[in-house]
Amino acid sequence: MQLQDILYSQGFGIRRVCSGLIQQGHVEIWQDEPAPGFVGVLDSTREIDDPTGLRLRVQGTEWLYQAKAYVMLHKPAGTECSQKPSTYPSIYTLLPAPLRQRPVKGAVQGVQAVGRLDQDTTGLLLLSDDGQFIHRLSSPKKHLPKVYEVRTKHPLDAQQIDRLLAGVVLDDDPKPVAAAACTAVDTHHLQLTLTQGKYHQVKRMLAAVGNRVEGLHRSRIGRLELPADLAPGQWRWLSAEDLENLRP
């Protein structure tokens, strides 16, 4: 695989731009021998037999080659999960340019969010350029549990918990929607687990039992928890262990 094609696959621009970056001395690759360190490369057609594990430095920014992008983002409040937001800033502005410019099937599409969170909802959000991965995690048939920390306006009571577990009817669906798990952490803090992803589902479910959501945060998807050290607005690559924790 030519070096210019590797840069293109990672989202550093069209091939002509990637070739120019290399030829102008803006690209370095990590070499272990004869002495460990980054070494400049000027040949854009240089062949890399296996780019797995390849470390790059492009215009001073280090980048590890990833055949497919799998990342998590701690979504902050006041952001929209849309490429074309209507009111609030897009979550995609929190990501580096290469993630936004990765080619997908020959077109520059970048990573896509796996589902959406409302503009005022915070927490764990996954993004990828792997269509099968996105479909698998988004499919309601997979029943992948998602855990939400809900702050309520009114005190919680046992009747509300029982109704959420038994199922409530939402205005656009005659079939009751039930929580997979539901625990009152304190009088105004509910931990709610869902395996579906309907529009404004948590807010509408709480409204159906006579309460109101004042704050909403997604803390877990499957067995993958939002890391405590990942601050709002920050992102990181998913590890092999993270990906395993997203399997049913």
SEVONU-783503 format. One record per residue: residue number from 1; residue in three letters; chain; x, y, z of N, C-alpha, C in turn. Coordinates in steps of 0.1 Angstrom, whole numbers, padded with zeros to 4 digits, always signed. Example, Ala and Ser with C-alpha at 12.3 -4.5 7.8 and 13.67 -1.06 7.14 Angstrom:
2
tidren_lovo_kevo_n.u_n.v_n.w_ca.u_ca.v_ca.w_c.u_c.v_c.w
1_ALA_A_+0132_-0057_+0078_+0123_-0045_+0078_+0132_-0033_+0078
2_SER_A_+0128_-0022_+0071_+0137_-0011_+0071_+0129_+0000_+0079
//
This chain:
248
tidren_lovo_kevo_n.u_n.v_n.w_ca.u_ca.v_ca.w_c.u_c.v_c.w
1_MET_A_+0009_-0012_+0000_+0000_+0000_+0000_+0009_+0012_+0000
2_GLN_A_+0007_+0021_-0009_+0015_+0033_-0010_+0012_+0043_+0001
3_LEU_A_+0022_+0050_+0005_+0021_+0059_+0017_+0010_+0070_+0014
4_GLN_A_+0009_+0075_+0002_-0002_+0085_-0001_-0016_+0079_+0000
5_ASP_A_-0017_+0066_-0003_-0030_+0059_-0001_-0033_+0057_+0013
6_ILE_A_-0023_+0054_+0021_-0025_+0053_+0036_-0030_+0066_+0042
7_LEU_A_-0024_+0077_+0038_-0028_+0090_+0043_-0043_+0093_+0039
8_TYR_A_-0045_+0089_+0026_-0059_+0092_+0021_-0069_+0083_+0029
9_SER_A_-0066_+0071_+0032_-0075_+0062_+0040_-0078_+0067_+0054
10_GLN_A_-0068_+0075_+0059_-0069_+0080_+0073_-0076_+0093_+0074
11_GLY_A_-0079_+0099_+0062_-0087_+0112_+0062_-0079_+0124_+0061
12_PHE_A_-0066_+0123_+0056_-0058_+0135_+0055_-0060_+0143_+0042
13_GLY_A_-0070_+0139_+0035_-0073_+0147_+0022_-0073_+0137_+0010
14_ILE_A_-0076_+0143_-0001_-0076_+0135_-0014_-0062_+0131_-0017
15_ARG_A_-0060_+0122_-0026_-0047_+0116_-0028_-0037_+0127_-0033
16_ARG_A_-0041_+0137_-0040_-0032_+0147_-0045_-0027_+0156_-0033
17_VAL_A_-0036_+0158_-0023_-0032_+0166_-0011_-0022_+0157_-0003
18_CYS_A_-0026_+0144_-0002_-0017_+0136_+0006_-0003_+0134_+0000
19_SER_A_-0003_+0133_-0013_+0010_+0133_-0020_+0018_+0145_-0018
20_GLY_A_+0011_+0157_-0018_+0018_+0170_-0016_+0023_+0171_-0002
21_LEU_A_+0016_+0166_+0008_+0020_+0166_+0022_+0034_+0159_+0023
22_ILE_A_+0034_+0147_+0017_+0046_+0139_+0018_+0058_+0145_+0011
23_GLN_A_+0056_+0150_-0001_+0066_+0156_-0009_+0072_+0169_-0004
24_GLN_A_+0063_+0176_+0004_+0068_+0188_+0010_+0074_+0186_+0024
25_GLY_A_+0075_+0173_+0028_+0082_+0170_+0040_+0074_+0171_+0053
26_HIS_A_+0061_+0170_+0052_+0052_+0172_+0063_+0048_+0158_+0070
27_VAL_A_+0054_+0147_+0064_+0050_+0134_+0069_+0062_+0126_+0074
28_GLU_A_+0061_+0120_+0086_+0071_+0112_+0091_+0065_+0099_+0095
29_ILE_A_+0073_+0088_+0095_+0068_+0075_+0100_+0078_+0070_+0111
30_TRP_A_+0072_+0062_+0120_+0080_+0057_+0131_+0088_+0045_+0126
31_GLN_A_+0101_+0045_+0130_+0110_+0034_+0127_+0117_+0030_+0139
32_ASP_A_+0118_+0017_+0141_+0125_+0012_+0153_+0140_+0010_+0151
33_GLU_A_+0144_+0009_+0139_+0159_+0007_+0136_+0163_+0017_+0125
34_PRO_A_+0175_+0022_+0125_+0186_+0018_+0135_+0184_+0024_+0149
35_ALA_A_+0177_+0035_+0149_+0174_+0041_+0162_+0159_+0045_+0163
36_PRO_A_+0152_+0042_+0173_+0138_+0045_+0174_+0135_+0059_+0172
37_GLY_A_+0125_+0063_+0164_+0121_+0076_+0162_+0114_+0079_+0149
38_PHE_A_+0108_+0091_+0148_+0101_+0094_+0135_+0112_+0098_+0125
39_VAL_A_+0109_+0094_+0112_+0118_+0097_+0101_+0110_+0103_+0090
40_GLY_A_+0115_+0113_+0084_+0108_+0120_+0073_+0108_+0111_+0061
41_VAL_A_+0098_+0112_+0053_+0096_+0105_+0040_+0092_+0115_+0030
42_LEU_A_+0099_+0114_+0018_+0095_+0124_+0007_+0089_+0116_-0005
43_ASP_A_+0090_+0103_-0005_+0084_+0095_-0016_+0070_+0092_-0013
44_SER_A_+0061_+0098_-0020_+0046_+0095_-0018_+0042_+0081_-0022
45_THR_A_+0050_+0075_-0031_+0046_+0062_-0036_+0054_+0051_-0028
46_ARG_A_+0060_+0054_-0017_+0067_+0044_-0009_+0057_+0033_-0005
47_GLU_A_+0061_+0021_-0007_+0052_+0009_-0004_+0054_+0005_+0011
48_ILE_A_+0042_+0004_+0017_+0042_-0002_+0031_+0034_-0015_+0030
49_ASP_A_+0042_-0026_+0032_+0035_-0039_+0030_+0023_-0041_+0039
50_ASP_A_+0025_-0038_+0052_+0014_-0040_+0061_+0013_-0028_+0070
51_PRO_A_+0004_-0019_+0068_+0003_-0007_+0076_-0002_-0009_+0090
52_THR_A_-0006_-0021_+0094_-0011_-0023_+0108_-0001_-0019_+0118
53_GLY_A_-0005_-0010_+0127_+0004_-0006_+0138_+0013_+0006_+0133
54_LEU_A_+0011_+0011_+0121_+0020_+0021_+0116_+0017_+0034_+0123
55_ARG_A_+0028_+0041_+0128_+0027_+0054_+0135_+0031_+0064_+0125
56_LEU_A_+0023_+0074_+0124_+0026_+0085_+0115_+0026_+0098_+0123
57_ARG_A_+0034_+0108_+0117_+0033_+0122_+0122_+0031_+0131_+0110
58_VAL_A_+0019_+0137_+0110_+0015_+0145_+0098_+0014_+0160_+0103
59_GLN_A_+0023_+0168_+0098_+0023_+0182_+0102_+0024_+0184_+0117
60_GLY_A_+0032_+0175_+0123_+0034_+0175_+0138_+0024_+0168_+0146
61_THR_A_+0013_+0163_+0140_+0003_+0155_+0147_+0005_+0140_+0146
62_GLU_A_+0006_+0133_+0157_+0008_+0119_+0157_-0005_+0112_+0154
63_TRP_A_-0004_+0101_+0146_-0016_+0094_+0142_-0012_+0079_+0141
64_LEU_A_-0020_+0070_+0147_-0019_+0056_+0145_-0028_+0051_+0135
65_TYR_A_-0023_+0043_+0125_-0031_+0038_+0114_-0042_+0029_+0120
66_GLN_A_-0054_+0032_+0115_-0066_+0024_+0118_-0073_+0020_+0106
67_ALA_A_-0074_+0007_+0103_-0081_+0003_+0091_-0096_+0008_+0091
68_LYS_A_-0102_+0007_+0103_-0116_+0012_+0105_-0115_+0021_+0117
69_ALA_A_-0123_+0031_+0118_-0124_+0040_+0129_-0135_+0036_+0139
70_TYR_A_-0131_+0034_+0151_-0141_+0031_+0162_-0137_+0040_+0173
71_VAL_A_-0146_+0050_+0176_-0142_+0059_+0187_-0154_+0062_+0196
72_MET_A_-0151_+0066_+0208_-0161_+0071_+0218_-0159_+0085_+0220
73_LEU_A_-0170_+0092_+0223_-0170_+0106_+0226_-0179_+0109_+0238
74_HIS_A_-0174_+0117_+0247_-0182_+0121_+0258_-0190_+0134_+0253
75_LYS_A_-0202_+0132_+0249_-0210_+0142_+0244_-0213_+0153_+0254
76_PRO_A_-0210_+0165_+0252_-0214_+0176_+0262_-0228_+0181_+0258
77_ALA_A_-0234_+0187_+0268_-0247_+0194_+0266_-0246_+0205_+0256
78_GLY_A_-0257_+0208_+0249_-0256_+0220_+0240_-0250_+0216_+0227
79_THR_A_-0250_+0204_+0222_-0245_+0200_+0210_-0254_+0191_+0203
80_GLU_A_-0254_+0191_+0189_-0263_+0183_+0181_-0256_+0171_+0174
81_CYS_A_-0262_+0160_+0173_-0256_+0148_+0167_-0260_+0149_+0152
82_SER_A_-0256_+0159_+0145_-0259_+0161_+0131_-0248_+0168_+0124
83_GLN_A_-0246_+0164_+0111_-0236_+0171_+0103_-0240_+0185_+0100
84_LYS_A_-0253_+0187_+0100_-0259_+0200_+0096_-0268_+0205_+0108
85_PRO_A_-0262_+0209_+0119_-0270_+0213_+0130_-0279_+0225_+0127
86_SER_A_-0291_+0226_+0134_-0300_+0236_+0132_-0298_+0248_+0142
87_THR_A_-0294_+0245_+0154_-0294_+0255_+0165_-0281_+0255_+0172
88_TYR_A_-0276_+0243_+0176_-0264_+0241_+0185_-0252_+0236_+0177
89_PRO_A_-0240_+0238_+0182_-0229_+0232_+0174_-0229_+0217_+0172
90_SER_A_-0223_+0213_+0162_-0223_+0198_+0159_-0213_+0191_+0167
91_ILE_A_-0216_+0179_+0171_-0206_+0171_+0178_-0194_+0168_+0170
92_TYR_A_-0196_+0168_+0157_-0185_+0165_+0148_-0173_+0176_+0148
93_THR_A_-0177_+0188_+0153_-0166_+0198_+0154_-0157_+0195_+0166
94_LEU_A_-0161_+0185_+0174_-0152_+0181_+0185_-0141_+0171_+0181
95_LEU_A_-0143_+0166_+0169_-0134_+0155_+0164_-0123_+0162_+0155
96_PRO_A_-0111_+0155_+0154_-0101_+0160_+0145_-0105_+0159_+0131
97_ALA_A_-0099_+0167_+0122_-0103_+0167_+0108_-0102_+0153_+0101
98_PRO_A_-0091_+0145_+0104_-0090_+0132_+0097_-0102_+0123_+0100
99_LEU_A_-0108_+0124_+0112_-0120_+0115_+0115_-0132_+0120_+0107
100_ARG_A_-0132_+0133_+0105_-0144_+0139_+0097_-0142_+0137_+0082
101_GLN_A_-0130_+0134_+0078_-0127_+0134_+0063_-0124_+0120_+0058
102_ARG_A_-0126_+0110_+0067_-0122_+0096_+0062_-0131_+0092_+0051
103_PRO_A_-0125_+0086_+0040_-0133_+0082_+0029_-0141_+0069_+0032
104_VAL_A_-0153_+0069_+0027_-0162_+0057_+0029_-0167_+0053_+0015
105_LYS_A_-0163_+0042_+0010_-0168_+0037_-0003_-0165_+0048_-0014
106_GLY_A_-0153_+0054_-0013_-0148_+0063_-0023_-0152_+0077_-0021
107_ALA_A_-0161_+0080_-0012_-0166_+0094_-0009_-0161_+0098_+0005
108_VAL_A_-0159_+0111_+0006_-0155_+0116_+0019_-0167_+0118_+0028
109_GLN_A_-0169_+0109_+0037_-0181_+0110_+0046_-0177_+0111_+0061
110_GLY_A_-0165_+0106_+0065_-0161_+0106_+0078_-0169_+0097_+0087
111_VAL_A_-0165_+0097_+0100_-0172_+0088_+0109_-0187_+0093_+0111
112_GLN_A_-0196_+0083_+0115_-0209_+0087_+0117_-0213_+0082_+0131
113_ALA_A_-0222_+0090_+0138_-0227_+0086_+0151_-0235_+0074_+0151
114_VAL_A_-0233_+0065_+0161_-0242_+0053_+0162_-0254_+0057_+0170
115_GLY_A_-0265_+0061_+0163_-0276_+0066_+0170_-0274_+0081_+0174
116_ARG_A_-0283_+0087_+0181_-0282_+0101_+0184_-0286_+0103_+0199
117_LEU_A_-0281_+0114_+0204_-0285_+0119_+0217_-0291_+0133_+0215
118_ASP_A_-0301_+0136_+0223_-0307_+0150_+0222_-0296_+0160_+0225
119_GLN_A_-0299_+0173_+0221_-0289_+0183_+0223_-0286_+0186_+0238
120_ASP_A_-0295_+0183_+0247_-0293_+0186_+0261_-0289_+0173_+0268
121_THR_A_-0287_+0162_+0261_-0283_+0149_+0268_-0268_+0148_+0266
122_THR_A_-0262_+0143_+0277_-0247_+0141_+0277_-0244_+0126_+0278
123_GLY_A_-0231_+0123_+0277_-0227_+0110_+0279_-0221_+0103_+0267
124_LEU_A_-0221_+0089_+0268_-0214_+0081_+0259_-0220_+0080_+0245
125_LEU_A_-0212_+0084_+0235_-0216_+0083_+0221_-0206_+0076_+0213
126_LEU_A_-0209_+0067_+0205_-0200_+0060_+0196_-0201_+0065_+0182
127_LEU_A_-0189_+0065_+0175_-0189_+0069_+0161_-0180_+0059_+0154
128_SER_A_-0183_+0057_+0141_-0174_+0048_+0133_-0177_+0051_+0118
129_ASP_A_-0168_+0045_+0110_-0169_+0046_+0096_-0172_+0031_+0090
130_ASP_A_-0175_+0022_+0100_-0178_+0008_+0096_-0193_+0007_+0096
131_GLY_A_-0199_+0006_+0084_-0214_+0005_+0083_-0220_-0007_+0090
132_GLN_A_-0213_-0019_+0089_-0218_-0030_+0096_-0218_-0029_+0111
133_PHE_A_-0208_-0023_+0116_-0207_-0020_+0131_-0219_-0011_+0135
134_ILE_A_-0221_+0000_+0127_-0231_+0009_+0130_-0245_+0002_+0130
135_HIS_A_-0247_-0006_+0120_-0260_-0013_+0119_-0262_-0022_+0130
136_ARG_A_-0252_-0030_+0134_-0253_-0040_+0144_-0257_-0033_+0158
137_LEU_A_-0250_-0022_+0161_-0253_-0015_+0173_-0266_-0008_+0173
138_SER_A_-0271_-0004_+0161_-0283_+0004_+0161_-0295_-0005_+0159
139_SER_A_-0294_-0017_+0155_-0305_-0026_+0152_-0313_-0029_+0165
140_PRO_A_-0326_-0026_+0165_-0334_-0030_+0177_-0335_-0045_+0180
141_LYS_A_-0332_-0053_+0170_-0332_-0067_+0171_-0321_-0072_+0180
142_LYS_A_-0311_-0065_+0181_-0299_-0069_+0190_-0302_-0067_+0205
143_HIS_A_-0311_-0058_+0208_-0315_-0056_+0222_-0302_-0052_+0230
144_LEU_A_-0294_-0043_+0225_-0282_-0039_+0232_-0286_-0029_+0243
145_PRO_A_-0284_-0032_+0256_-0288_-0024_+0266_-0280_-0010_+0267
146_LYS_A_-0287_+0000_+0270_-0281_+0013_+0271_-0286_+0019_+0285
147_VAL_A_-0277_+0023_+0293_-0280_+0028_+0306_-0280_+0043_+0307
148_TYR_A_-0290_+0049_+0313_-0292_+0063_+0314_-0293_+0067_+0329
149_GLU_A_-0286_+0078_+0332_-0288_+0084_+0345_-0297_+0096_+0344
150_VAL_A_-0309_+0095_+0350_-0320_+0104_+0348_-0322_+0113_+0361
151_ARG_A_-0321_+0126_+0360_-0325_+0135_+0371_-0339_+0139_+0368
152_THR_A_-0348_+0137_+0378_-0362_+0140_+0377_-0366_+0153_+0384
153_LYS_A_-0376_+0159_+0379_-0382_+0171_+0386_-0389_+0168_+0398
154_HIS_A_-0397_+0157_+0398_-0405_+0153_+0410_-0399_+0141_+0417
155_PRO_A_-0401_+0139_+0429_-0396_+0127_+0436_-0401_+0114_+0430
156_LEU_A_-0393_+0104_+0430_-0396_+0091_+0424_-0404_+0083_+0435
157_ASP_A_-0413_+0075_+0430_-0419_+0066_+0440_-0420_+0052_+0434
158_ALA_A_-0424_+0042_+0442_-0424_+0028_+0437_-0434_+0026_+0426
159_GLN_A_-0445_+0033_+0426_-0455_+0032_+0415_-0449_+0035_+0402
160_GLN_A_-0441_+0046_+0401_-0435_+0050_+0389_-0425_+0040_+0384
161_ILE_A_-0417_+0034_+0393_-0408_+0024_+0389_-0415_+0012_+0384
162_ASP_A_-0425_+0008_+0390_-0433_-0004_+0386_-0439_-0002_+0372
163_ARG_A_-0444_+0010_+0370_-0450_+0013_+0357_-0440_+0013_+0345
164_LEU_A_-0428_+0018_+0348_-0417_+0019_+0338_-0413_+0004_+0335
165_LEU_A_-0412_-0004_+0345_-0408_-0018_+0343_-0419_-0026_+0336
166_ALA_A_-0432_-0023_+0339_-0443_-0030_+0332_-0445_-0026_+0318
167_GLY_A_-0442_-0013_+0315_-0444_-0008_+0302_-0454_+0003_+0302
168_VAL_A_-0451_+0014_+0294_-0460_+0026_+0293_-0463_+0028_+0278
169_VAL_A_-0474_+0033_+0275_-0478_+0035_+0261_-0474_+0050_+0257
170_LEU_A_-0467_+0051_+0246_-0463_+0064_+0241_-0473_+0068_+0231
171_ASP_A_-0474_+0081_+0228_-0485_+0086_+0220_-0484_+0081_+0205
172_ASP_A_-0473_+0077_+0200_-0472_+0073_+0186_-0471_+0058_+0185
173_ASP_A_-0472_+0050_+0195_-0471_+0036_+0194_-0480_+0029_+0205
174_PRO_A_-0490_+0022_+0200_-0499_+0015_+0209_-0493_+0004_+0217
175_LYS_A_-0482_-0001_+0213_-0475_-0012_+0220_-0467_-0006_+0232
176_PRO_A_-0470_-0011_+0244_-0462_-0006_+0256_-0447_-0007_+0254
177_VAL_A_-0440_+0003_+0259_-0426_+0003_+0259_-0421_+0001_+0274
178_ALA_A_-0413_-0009_+0277_-0409_-0011_+0290_-0394_-0010_+0292
179_ALA_A_-0390_-0006_+0304_-0375_-0005_+0307_-0370_-0019_+0310
180_ALA_A_-0358_-0022_+0306_-0352_-0035_+0309_-0348_-0036_+0323
181_ALA_A_-0344_-0024_+0329_-0341_-0023_+0343_-0344_-0009_+0348
182_CYS_A_-0347_-0007_+0360_-0350_+0006_+0365_-0348_+0006_+0380
183_THR_A_-0339_+0015_+0385_-0336_+0016_+0399_-0335_+0031_+0403
184_ALA_A_-0342_+0034_+0414_-0341_+0047_+0420_-0329_+0048_+0429
185_VAL_A_-0319_+0056_+0424_-0307_+0058_+0431_-0309_+0067_+0444
186_ASP_A_-0317_+0077_+0442_-0322_+0085_+0453_-0335_+0091_+0449
187_THR_A_-0340_+0101_+0456_-0354_+0106_+0454_-0356_+0112_+0440
188_HIS_A_-0345_+0117_+0434_-0346_+0124_+0421_-0336_+0119_+0411
189_HIS_A_-0330_+0107_+0413_-0320_+0101_+0404_-0325_+0087_+0401
190_LEU_A_-0327_+0085_+0388_-0332_+0072_+0383_-0322_+0066_+0374
191_GLN_A_-0318_+0053_+0375_-0309_+0047_+0366_-0319_+0038_+0357
192_LEU_A_-0319_+0041_+0345_-0329_+0034_+0335_-0321_+0027_+0324
193_THR_A_-0324_+0015_+0322_-0318_+0007_+0311_-0329_+0004_+0301
194_LEU_A_-0325_+0007_+0288_-0334_+0005_+0277_-0327_-0003_+0266
195_THR_A_-0335_-0011_+0259_-0329_-0019_+0247_-0335_-0014_+0234
196_GLN_A_-0343_-0003_+0235_-0348_+0003_+0222_-0343_+0017_+0221
197_GLY_A_-0346_+0024_+0210_-0341_+0037_+0208_-0351_+0046_+0201
198_LYS_A_-0363_+0048_+0207_-0373_+0057_+0201_-0370_+0071_+0204
199_TYR_A_-0377_+0080_+0196_-0375_+0094_+0197_-0378_+0100_+0211
200_HIS_A_-0369_+0107_+0217_-0371_+0112_+0230_-0377_+0102_+0240
201_GLN_A_-0372_+0090_+0239_-0379_+0079_+0246_-0379_+0081_+0261
202_VAL_A_-0367_+0084_+0267_-0366_+0085_+0282_-0375_+0096_+0286
203_LYS_A_-0375_+0108_+0280_-0383_+0119_+0284_-0398_+0115_+0283
204_ARG_A_-0402_+0109_+0273_-0416_+0105_+0271_-0421_+0094_+0281
205_MET_A_-0412_+0085_+0284_-0415_+0075_+0293_-0417_+0081_+0307
206_LEU_A_-0409_+0090_+0311_-0410_+0097_+0324_-0423_+0105_+0325
207_ALA_A_-0426_+0112_+0313_-0438_+0120_+0313_-0450_+0111_+0314
208_ALA_A_-0449_+0099_+0309_-0461_+0090_+0309_-0464_+0085_+0323
209_VAL_A_-0454_+0085_+0332_-0457_+0081_+0346_-0458_+0093_+0355
210_GLY_A_-0460_+0105_+0349_-0462_+0117_+0357_-0450_+0124_+0363
211_ASN_A_-0439_+0122_+0357_-0427_+0129_+0361_-0421_+0137_+0349
212_ARG_A_-0409_+0143_+0352_-0403_+0151_+0341_-0388_+0150_+0342
213_VAL_A_-0381_+0148_+0331_-0366_+0147_+0331_-0360_+0161_+0332
214_GLU_A_-0352_+0163_+0341_-0344_+0175_+0343_-0330_+0174_+0338
215_GLY_A_-0325_+0162_+0338_-0311_+0160_+0333_-0310_+0145_+0328
216_LEU_A_-0303_+0144_+0317_-0301_+0130_+0311_-0287_+0128_+0307
217_HIS_A_-0282_+0116_+0311_-0268_+0113_+0308_-0267_+0098_+0305
218_ARG_A_-0261_+0094_+0294_-0259_+0080_+0291_-0246_+0075_+0296
219_SER_A_-0246_+0066_+0305_-0234_+0061_+0311_-0228_+0048_+0306
220_ARG_A_-0236_+0040_+0299_-0231_+0027_+0294_-0239_+0023_+0282
221_ILE_A_-0232_+0016_+0273_-0237_+0009_+0262_-0232_-0005_+0262
222_GLY_A_-0241_-0015_+0263_-0237_-0029_+0265_-0229_-0030_+0278
223_ARG_A_-0217_-0035_+0277_-0209_-0036_+0289_-0198_-0025_+0289
224_LEU_A_-0199_-0016_+0280_-0189_-0005_+0278_-0194_+0007_+0286
225_GLU_A_-0186_+0011_+0296_-0189_+0023_+0304_-0181_+0035_+0300
226_LEU_A_-0188_+0047_+0301_-0181_+0059_+0298_-0169_+0061_+0308
227_PRO_A_-0157_+0061_+0304_-0146_+0063_+0313_-0147_+0075_+0322
228_ALA_A_-0143_+0074_+0334_-0144_+0085_+0344_-0134_+0096_+0340
229_ASP_A_-0123_+0093_+0333_-0113_+0103_+0330_-0115_+0109_+0316
230_LEU_A_-0126_+0106_+0309_-0129_+0112_+0296_-0139_+0123_+0298
231_ALA_A_-0133_+0135_+0297_-0141_+0147_+0300_-0151_+0151_+0289
232_PRO_A_-0161_+0158_+0292_-0171_+0163_+0282_-0163_+0169_+0270
233_GLY_A_-0167_+0165_+0258_-0161_+0171_+0246_-0148_+0163_+0242
234_GLN_A_-0143_+0154_+0250_-0131_+0146_+0246_-0135_+0133_+0239
235_TRP_A_-0126_+0127_+0231_-0129_+0115_+0224_-0116_+0106_+0226
236_ARG_A_-0118_+0093_+0223_-0107_+0084_+0222_-0110_+0072_+0214
237_TRP_A_-0100_+0065_+0209_-0102_+0052_+0202_-0108_+0042_+0211
238_LEU_A_-0116_+0033_+0205_-0121_+0021_+0212_-0110_+0011_+0212
239_SER_A_-0107_+0005_+0223_-0098_-0006_+0224_-0104_-0020_+0220
240_ALA_A_-0096_-0030_+0218_-0102_-0043_+0215_-0111_-0048_+0227
241_GLU_A_-0107_-0044_+0239_-0116_-0048_+0250_-0129_-0040_+0250
242_ASP_A_-0129_-0027_+0246_-0141_-0019_+0244_-0150_-0025_+0234
243_LEU_A_-0144_-0029_+0223_-0153_-0035_+0212_-0159_-0048_+0217
244_GLU_A_-0151_-0056_+0224_-0157_-0069_+0229_-0169_-0066_+0239
245_ASN_A_-0168_-0055_+0247_-0178_-0052_+0256_-0191_-0047_+0249
246_LEU_A_-0190_-0044_+0236_-0202_-0040_+0228_-0209_-0051_+0221
247_ARG_A_-0203_-0063_+0223_-0210_-0075_+0217_-0221_-0080_+0226
248_PRO_A_-0232_-0085_+0220_-0243_-0090_+0228_-0239_-0101_+0238
//
